[in-house]
Amino acid sequence: MTKRARPHFRLSEYPSGDLFIVLEQFDGDKLELTKRLIGFDLPSGMKPDKAEAVRKFLSDNLVFVTET
C-alpha cells in the first residue's frame, strides 16, 4: 500500500558547525521512513542564510513524501 505525508524541513547543526536539513513529517499517513532521523548534509561551510534558502525551497516545492 502506498502512503503519503506532507514533509516539514528544519535546519540543524553538527557540533562542528556544519548545517544539515532534517526531514520530519508534518501530517498525513504514518510513514515508516519518518520513524528515523533523515538528514541531508549541506556543503561544509555553507552560510546560514544560504542553508535557510535551501530549506525554504524544499518546503515550498516538495508537497508530499511517498512510501510504498
C-alpha positions, 0 to 999 in steps of 0.5 A, a space after each residue: 500500500 502506498 502512503 503519503 505525508 506532507 514533509 516539514 524541513 528544519 535546519 540543524 547543526 553538527 557540533 562542528 558547525 556544519 548545517 544539515 536539513 532534517 526531514 520530519 513529517 508534518 501530517 498525513 499517513 504514518 510513514 515508516 521512513 519518518 520513524 528515523 532521523 533523515 538528514 541531508 548534509 549541506 556543503 561544509 561551510 555553507 552560510 546560514 542564510 544560504 542553508 535557510 534558502 535551501 530549506 525554504 525551497 524544499 518546503 515550498 516545492 516538495 508537497 508530499 513524501 511517498 512510501 510504498 
